Amino acid sequence: MSEEGPRWSEADAERRLRSLELFGMRFGLDRMRRMMTALGSPERSFESIQVLGTNGKTSTTLMIAAILARHGVRTGTYTSPHLVSWRERIQVDGHELDSERFARAVAHASAAAERVNRTLDPDDHVTQFELVTAAALWEMAERDVEVAVVEAGLGGRYDATSVIEPAVTVLTNVGLEHTRWLGPTITHIAEEKLAVVPQDGTLALGSDLAAPALAVAERVARERHATVLHAPGELPGVPVLRAAGAFQRRNFALARVAAEAHLRARGVEIREEAVAEAAAHTAIDGRLQVLEGEPVTILDGAHNPDAVAALLEALPEVRPPGPLALVLGVLEDKDAASMLAALLGACDRAWFTAPPSSRALSPAALQSLARQLDFDAVELDPHPAGALASAREWARSSGGSVLATGSVYLVGDLLAGARGGGDATMLSDAGASGADTHTPGSGNVALGSAGQRRPR
């Protein structure tokens, strides 16, 4: 399928992707369908599993892929957003693309985008998300993957990832987020997400699906003669997951159901030892991730009230007793008030900062919300690394720990700083069964000096 195209560096590819930020987000599949045609229809080269939902999509995607890989299936994954590097979004057999392959995939997709743009109205344009999605699908076809596990963006009817035709559709959960685009209620949002369920397909549902979303799922499945599979809350008898937290146990239970459905369709019986290996070796960066060193410092990308509730439920598994310092940065389109109401009840002091995004809510706005909740133990620092350093100093002197959360952008920035310090230590569980499956750099990371995160 490939042909020799422009030779770009990773920096060239990132520059191209950043240049598309000004075109924003545009729904509709026409541009993506034209992109697929221009690239030789790579999405038809492999079977696919699409993962929809509000929270837990990345974790569930990587867990499904890990289970399939341990059954000998050549697997690709596409996730978003990334934490530190764009290359994290595209993996084959559990490994992110190297710089050369990533640059080549983006270059090919960009050339296709230029051809497509010439066929569009003057005010229309292939978007950033469409370009990187097309690059991912093209690269997975080039690498002869057998199945692609694809995380949707906002998800559903007009999401760029919905050019695939999934044999299995996965719905993790549905919460009130992105209501401007998806609708004002759980029912509206579920309708949008589940519009992609194909006729005679298979729909795997998470155990904590809200009742209105479950009702939509069951109706859609009846209308399309789809098989519905319900995941248990967690799997009995599976070893402790490398990914901590009750929410990750729920994600893994759903991942097993989805993977088993795909394997069964291939005539393969699921092997419990393979499931156990995937459970033990799959780490997820930025989700309840503990940095090495003292004081205990936890990073979690929770960015809506449901994700914060899951985080607080799981927090006792990874933090010691004692005072808790909160480092919080939130984007302006998130429900910061509800997030704060939950988080401030669990912490003793807070540092408010700004994620590296033009959509960041100001630390002063967070302080105003905290005052409305009668919480005054607050400090402001617009620089995430500075806020984290101050919170760690306070926690060290107080015998406490630190939680940094509120935004994937914030967590990515802090991880970039930790890895850029030159003394990052990666823990590996890889043994005779092979390398870990993970988002890049998974495991505990030694906190070094602050680094500058690439814009995205």
N, C-alpha and C positions, 0 to 999 in steps of 0.2 A: 504493500500500500504506500510505502514511503517513497518520496522523491527528494533529490537534493534541493535544499532551500537555503535561505539566508543563514549565515553562521553568526549567531549572537552569543554574547557572554551572559552569565547570570545577571549581571548589572544591567545589560541591555534589556533583558526580559522584564526585570522589575521596573525599569524606567517606563517601558511600554505599558505595563499594567497600571502604574500610578498615573500615567497620562490620561487614563480613561475614567478616573474618579470624577471628573467634572461632568460626565454624562449621567452620573447618578444611577438610580435603579429604575428599570423600565420592565414592566411585566409583558408577557406575550411570548409565544413560542415561534413566531414566524422567523425571527432573526436566527434563532438556534437551529431551526430546521434547514434554513439556507446554509448555515455554517456546516452542518453535518453533510449536506450534499457536496459542498465545496471541498470537504476533507475526505470524501469517499465513503461516507456512512459508517464511521468507525463503531457507532453504538450498536450496529447489527452484527458485530464480530464476536460478541460474547453474550452469555446470559447475564442477567443483572438482578440485584436486590436493591430496592429503594427504601431508605430510612427517613420517615417523616416524624414530626413532633415538635414540641416546644422546647423541652429539655432532654438531655441524655442522648441526642442523636450521634454525636461524635463517638462517645464511649461505646454505644451499641454497635455502630458501624465497625469499629476496630475489633470488637469482641466477636462479631459474626465472622469477620475475615480470619481471625486467629483460629477459630474452631474449624472453619473450612480448610485452612492451610494445613492444619494438623491431620486432616483426612486426605492429604495429597492433592488438593485442588489448587491450581495456580490462580491466585486471587489478587485483584487490584482493589484499592480503596480510594475514594475521593471524599474529603471532608472539608469543612470550612466553619469559621475562619481559621487562619493559622495563628500561632502564638508568636513565633520569632521569625521564621523563614517561610516564604511562599512555597518552598519545596515540600513542606510538611503535608500539604494538601493532597499530594498524589503519591501513593505507595503501591509497590508491586511486591508481593510475597513479604509484606511486613517491613519493607525498606523504602524510605523516601527516595525520590529521584536524586541523582547526583547533579552537580551544577550544569554539566554539559547536556545531559538529557533534558533537564528542565528548560534550559534556554532553547534547545532545539524544538521542544514541543510548543513553547509559547511562540517561537518564530513562525512555525508552520501554521498555528492557529491565527496568528496576526496577519499572515499573508492571505489566509482565507477570509478573514474579517474585512480586509481592504477590498476584496472582490465583492463581498456581500454588501458592504457599505455603498458601493457604486450602484447597486440595484434598489436602494432604499430611498425614501423621501429625504430631502435635504436636512430636515430637522430630526431624522432618525439615525441611530448609530449602534453598532454592536457595543454592549456594555462590558465593564471590567469582569463581572461575574460570568457573563456568557463566554468571554474569551478564555478565562482560566478553566472553565468547565469543558469547553471544547478541546483545549489542550490536554486535559486529563483523559478524556475519552479517546482522543487520537493516540496518546501515548500508551494507554492500556491495550488498544488494538495492535499497536506496533509490537508490544511485548507479549502478545499471544496469551493474554489472561483468559481463563475459562469462565470466570464470573467476576463481575465488578460489583462491589458493595458501595452504593452511592448515597451520600448524605444530601438531602435536599437543603436548599437555602431557606427562605421563608416558607417554602414548601407548598406544593400542590399544583393546582390547575395551570398556572402560568409560570411556574418555576423553571429556570433554564435546564435543570437536571431531568425534567419530565419528558425530554425527547427519548429517553430510554423506555423500553417495554419490559418492566420487571416481572419476573416469574413469581416473586414474593415481594409484597409491600408490607412494611413494618411501621406501626404507629406507636411511638413511645408513650406520649401523653399529650394533652392539649391544655394550654393555659392562656390567659388573657395577655397577649403580647402582639405587637404589630397590628393593633386593631384598626389603624388608619388604612391598612391595605387588605387585611384579611376579614374584617368585620368586627362588630362590637361585642359579640357574645361567644361563649364556648361553642355553641351550635354553629354559628356562622363560620368560625375558624375551622372547626372539624369538617364542615362541608367543603371548604376550599382545599384543605389538605387531602381529603379522601376522594376528591374528584378524579384523581389519577388512578384509582384502583381499576385494573383491567377486567374485562369480561373473563369469567372462568379462572380468575387468578386466585392467589392465596394471600390472605390478610392476617398478619400476626399482630396481636394487640398487647400492649403493656398492662401490667396488673393494676396500676394506679390510675387508669383512665377515668376521667370524670364522667358521671352518669350521662350528661347531655352528649358528650363525645361518643360514648359507648352506644347510645341510641342511634346516632348518625351512622356509626360504623356498621352496626347490625343491619340497618336499613339498606345502606349502600351495598353490603355484601349480598343481601337477598336480591336486590335489583340486578346485580351483575353476576349472580350465581357463583360468587367467590366463596372459597372455603375459609372459615374463620378459625383461627387458633388463638387461644387465650394463654398467656404466660402466667406461671405461678408467681407469687411474691418473691420467692427465692428458691433455689434448687436444694433439696435435701441431699446430703452426702457429698457435696462438692467441696474440695479443699478451700481454705480461706483464699479469697481473691487477692492478687497483688494490688489491685485497685481497691482502696479502702472505701468504706461507707455503705450503709444499707441501700442507698440509691444505686450504687454500682452493683450490688447483689441483684437488685431488681432488673437493672439493665442486662446483666449477664444471663439471667433466667430468660429474658425475652430474646437475647441473642441466640441462645441454645435452641429455642423453639423455631426461630427463623432459619438457622443453619440446618437443623434437622429436616425441615420442610424441603429445603433445596437438595440436600443429600438424598432424601427419599425419592425425589423426582428423578434423580440420577441413578437410582437403584443401589444406593450405598447405605448401609446400616451405620448409624452413628455409634461411635466407640466411646465409652465413658472415660477410658484412660486418656483419649485425645482431648475430650472436654476438660478433664482435670488439668492437663498440661496447659491448655489455653487459659484456664482460670488462674493458674499459678504464675504465668509468665507475661500476662498482658498488663502493661502499665499505661496510664493515661495522664499525660502532662497537664498541669493546670487545673486538675480536679482533685481537691483534697491532697495536694502535693506538699510534702514536708521537705524543707530545705535542710541540708546538713548544718551542724554547728549549733551553738547556743546563743540566745534562747531558741526554743522550738518556734519555728516560723512556718506557717501554713499558707499556701496559695490556693485560691479557688475562684474560678471564673463565674460564679453565680451572678446573674445579672437581671433577675426578676424575682418576685416574691416566692413563687413555688420553688425555684432553685435555692433561694436562701433558706427556706424551711427545710429542704433536704440536707443542706449543708449543716445547719444547726443540729439536726437530728443525728448526723454522723460525727460531728466534731469531737465528742468525748472519746471516740476510738483513736484519735491521733494527738490530742493535746493533753498535757498533764494537768493536775489540779493547780489552782492558783489564778492570779489576775490575768485578764486578757486585754491586750491592746489591739484595737481595730485600725487598719489602714483601709480607707474606703475611697474609691473613685468610681463614678457612675456617668453614663451618657445621658444627655438631656431628654431623650425620648423614653427613658425607663421610669418605672414607678418607684422613684427614690424614697418617697415618704413611707410606703409600705415596707420596703427593704430596711430602712432605718429603724422603723418601729420594732421589727424583729431583732435586728442585730444589736441595737443599743442595750436591749435588756440582757444581753449575754456578755457585754464587755464592760471594762472599767474605765477605759480612756480611749479616745478616738483621734486619729489623724486623718483629716480630709485632704484629698489631693485630686489631681485631674488626669485621667487617662490621656495618652497621646492621640487625641482625635479632635477634629474641629467640632465634633458634637459633644464634647465633654461638658458636663454640668460643673459650674464653678465650685470650688471648695466653700466659698462664702454662702452659696445657696444651700449646700449641705448643712452648714453651720446653722443657718436660719431654720431649716427643718428640724434639726436637733434641739434647738431652743424651744420650739413648739412642743417637743416631747419632754421638756424639762431636763435635758441632758446638756450640761455645760462643760464637762471635762473634755474639751476639744482643742486641738491645735490645727493650724492650717499650713500646708506646704504644697504649692502647685506642682512640685517636682516629685514624682513617685519614689525615686531612689532616696531623696532626702527625707520624705515622710516615713519610709520604711526604716531608714537608719535611726531616726529619732524614736520611733516606736520600739525598735529592738533595744536601744539603749535604756529606755524606760523599763521594758520587760526584764532586761538583764538585772537591773538594780532592784526590781520589785519581786523577783522570783517568779515571773510570769511567762507568758507566751504571746505570740503575735499571729493575727489572722489578717491577711490582705485579700480583699475581695471586691465585688461590685461590677467588674467588667473584664471580659476576655482581653481587651486592649491593655488594661492595667497589669494583669498577670503576665501577659506577653512581654511587656516592657520590663518588668521586674526579673523575669527569667532571662531576658537578654542581658541585663546587667549582671546577674549571677554567673552566667556562662562566660561573659566577657571579662571576668575578673582574673582569668588565667589560672585559677586553682580549682576549677570545677571538677568534682569527683562523681563519676557515674557508677551507680551500683548495678550490677548485672546478675540476673538469676539464670543466665544461659548456662545450660549444662549439656548433657548428652543429647537432649531433645532438640537442641539448636538454639539459635539466637532468640532473644525476646521479641515479641511483637509490641510495638509501641509507637506513640507519637515521638518524634526525634528527641533524643536526650532524656528519655524517661528514666525514672529513678530519682533518688535524692540528689540534689545539686548543692554544692558548697557555695555559700553566698560570698561573692567577691565584690569588687568595686563596681559602681554603677556603669553601665554601658549605654550607648545610644541605640535605641531600637529603630529598625528600618520603618519608614512610614508605610502604611497600607491603606 
